[in-house]
Amino acid sequence: MKLLKDILYGVSLSAVSGDTNVMVNNVHFDSRKVEMDDVFVAVRGTVTDGHKYIQKAVDSGARAIVCEELPELMVNGVTYLQVVNCNSALAIIASNFYDNPSKNLKLVGVTGTNGKTTVTTLLYHLFKKAGFKVGLISTIKVLVDEKEYKTSHTTPDVLTINDYLSKMNAAGVEFCFMEVSSHGIHQKRAEGLYFEGAIFTNLSHDHLDYHKTFADYRDTKKKLFDGLPKTAFALVNIDDKNGLVMLQNTKAKKYTYALKSFANYRGQILEKQFNGQLLKVDDNELWSKLIGDFNAYNLLAIYAAADILGLEKMETLRLMSELDNVDGRFQYYISKGKITAIVDYAHTPDALKNVLITINALRTGNENVITVVGCGGDRDKSKRPVMGHIASEMSNQVIFTSDNPRTESPTVIIEEMEAGVEPQNTRKVLSIENRKQAIKTACKLALANDIILVAGKGHETYQETNGVRVDFDDFKEVKEALSSLGK
């Protein structure tokens, strides 16, 4: 148990009713989890308002309530604490409750539209190879050194984050690499954490269903850098025009990386093949199994971060040459019939364009590129025609299909993608709502040396429709389809 006043350290209180010199058992923002002597924080969420459940939490035994508006009925023996923003208060309370675990390791946050998972995951593997105990908080998984925990959000809630960081402290973890999404920043999930540094990969069209404008999306990302202390580092991709924006108001030490611009860390692509690429990094050559310009940027970010964090440069390059692709990120398979199938998480226009640019740069010209792609439901609708345009413009054949339709009609989503197809490209387009059938059709159309791109879901092993998730793995599906066809 913890003393209430201790876990409130650093929280700006507008009003207090009751005693803060009491012991509390746990902290929750979900009233259904509240038990005797717990603290309930009434967070205003995107779906519901925690203030509606204050009495339910009290009835369940809550010892203290943190809220933005004090309830009319205040029960004797319960401490009520009024704050301006419950999300911010929860972040500080969570950190205090778990004894500020981010102070006891070097936590590096990675933000940007694309590349977060690749950069965090490969930094984890790099530092593991270098002999350190390492933590990872990513879209795909959470790793406490070698123990794995599944995750469903890019940036977990602050209680979960601090719980993981506390487990990392107990396991002796020295470095932790964490994806930081714009949603997570906006909802204060990164507040109360002590960052050793932050990395910015790039910024492009995404999440405008949530942020409404690109400027708001950009400025939300920027808050991560604005909050860094002067002892931290800020590392940004300077080839992206938003890189300088991230650095505008930060107190942290500033570093840049680039393929095209003058930067602290510079790279150059010397050679590209389907099994890897040769890069020049700070006048040294690096052969990597990761291909594409986007991965060249990811590798530069990894190299720069490792250098800033104290790894020896030549040893870093040696270890980087051993790194493999991250699941669902340009993950490829070559069938016995010499058909190349590529599965990629590309679910934004920029990511899809980058993957297709990479594929087309590796072609000899005789192969066909067959793209299977959909767009998720209950997400930014404005990118659907853009992705439809890119896929049909840059492929020989396109099959529009269902992604995770969630509560939307898959047919309507596909029609919105079709709206972006230019008249001269309509002959290239098929629409097959069933994703399994769409992948199988692509495999039937493919001939020797052709390339199949299955985009949008990447590492995901499910498909979500109306709140129900069923098992579905793009990589597994495309391999099985090619095998069953004898290709």
Order of alpha helices (4+ residues) and beta strands (2+ residues): beta-alpha-beta-beta-beta-beta-alpha-beta-beta-alpha-beta-alpha-beta-beta-beta-alpha-beta-alpha-beta-alpha-alpha-beta-alpha-beta-beta-beta-beta-alpha-alpha-beta-beta-alpha-beta-alpha-beta-alpha-beta-alpha-beta-beta-beta-alpha
